[in-house]
């Protein structure tokens, strides 16, 4: 009985997420996400972030609101299942959609259906006041880390990635961030 977390390129422990009940990380150079509870990895999987023409902006955000499914504002023919918004003013979200093996979205983070369904249930939305205009409580924190190196080889092709045993460096640590 193996646990899929054991095969994650992300660290099993992450100090930034330690004081947070839940936190999400998207590591764009490696095209993976990780979900953490109190600094410990509970789920991870592949993603497809924004293309070079519409990159996903790195930064720290929060999950805002969710919908079982909705039509894209870019192209109404695209149905986005298990939608969870994190940049409200630009309509950027996590959702289920095809993963072609490289960044291909219009800024969103595409997920496998099983991961999108899971995130839809696991993530916490913001809480708004009665007017629906003021955020009373932020949703689950989301760190979109780094940018994808569009004109270079993917991170997993580098000698450093192989030397690190297929582990992603976070907080300057080697492989795992054990400062939790």
N, C-alpha and C positions, 0 to 999 in steps of 0.2 A: 504494500500500500504506500505509494509515493504521493507526495503533496506537490501540486503544480507550482506552489510558491517557491519550492526548492530550486526550480529552474529559471527563476526570474533574473533578468540582468540588473534589476534594481536591488538596492540593499534591503535586507530583511528588517533593519531598524534605521530610522532616519530622524536625526535630532530636531530638525525644523518642525516636524509633525508631532513631536513628543507631547507638548502641552495642549494638543488639539484632540478632541474626541474623534473627529474624522477629518481627513485631509486628502486631497487628490494631487497627484503630480503627473504632468505630461512632459516627458523628456523628448523634445522634438528631434535632436540629432539621432536618437535611436528609434524613434517612432514607436514608443511604448508609453503606457500609463501605469500608475500604481495607486492603489487605494490604501490608506494607512489609518489605523485606529490607535490613538495614543502612541504614535511613533512606530508602530509595528505593521508591516506589510500584510494585508489581508486578501488582496487580489491584484492581479496585473494582467496586461494583455497588449496586443498590437493596436496601433492606431494609424490613421492617415490624416495628417494635419493639412494646413493650407498649402496650396501650390505656390510656386515662385511668383505668380502674378497676383495672388491673393493670400499672402502668408498669414498664419495665425500669430497674432502679436504676443511676444513673451511678456510675462508679468504675473502679478498676484491678483487674483479675482476671487469671486465667490459664486457658488451656484445660486441662481435667482429663482426661476420658476420652471415648471415642467409641463409637458403635454404628452399624452399617450402617442400622439402623432399629429403632424401638421404639414402643410404645404410650404415649400421653400419660398422665400421672398425674392430670390434670384430667378427661379424658374418654377412656376406653379405646378409643372408636371412632376417635379421631384417630391416624393412623399418621404418625410423624415420621421421614422418611427422611434419611439422612446426618447423623445426630445427633452434635453435639460439645458436651459440657457445659462451662460455665464458671462457674456458681455451683452447686456440688454440693448444698449444703444446701437449696436451693429448686428444684432440677431445672430451672434456666434454662440454655438452650443455643442454639446456632446449629443450624438444621435447614431442610430444604426444606419449604415450605408456600406456600399462596396469598399473593400480594402484592396487596392491594386498593388500594394507593396511599396508605395512611395507617397509623398505628400501630393494630394490631388484635389482637395476640397476648396471651397471658396472662403476659407477661414475657420470653418468648424473643425471639430475633432470627430472623425468617423470612428465607430466602434463595431466589433462583431455583434451580432444580435444578442448573443448570450450575455456579453459584457454591458451592452446598452440597457437591456432589461434589468440586470443586476443593479447598475448605477441608478436607474430610475427609482428603484425601491430603496436603495441604501442611502443615497444622497439626501441632504436636507435643504429645503427651499428657504429663501428669505422669509421674514415675517414683516408684513406691511401694516401701517396704521389703518384705521377705518376708512380714511379717504383714499387709500391705495397709492398715496404719493410719497410717503416717508418710510424709509426702511427702519424698522424697530430692531430687527435682529438679522444679521447677515446669515447666508446659507453656508454650506460646507466650503472651506477655503480651497482654492484651486491655484496651483503654481504651474504656469506654462513656462518651462525652463528652456532657456537658450533658443536659438533659431536653427532651422535645418540648413545644412551646408549644401545648397542646391547645385553649386558648380564643382563640388568636391565629391569624392567617394563617400558612401555612407559610413557612419561611425563604426559599424560592425566589420568593416573592411580594414580598419587600421591595425597596425602592429600593437599599439598600446592596448586596444580593446582585447586582442588575443592574449597579450601578456598579462592583462588583468583577469584572465579566465572568463571572459565574456561578461564581466561586471561593469556597471556604469559607476563612475566616480561622482559622488555628491559631497558637498562640503569639503572638498579637497582630500577626502579619504580614499583609501585603496579598496575597491570593491565595496565592502560593507561600511556603512557609517555606523560605527558601534558606540557612538557617544550618547545613545539613548539610556 
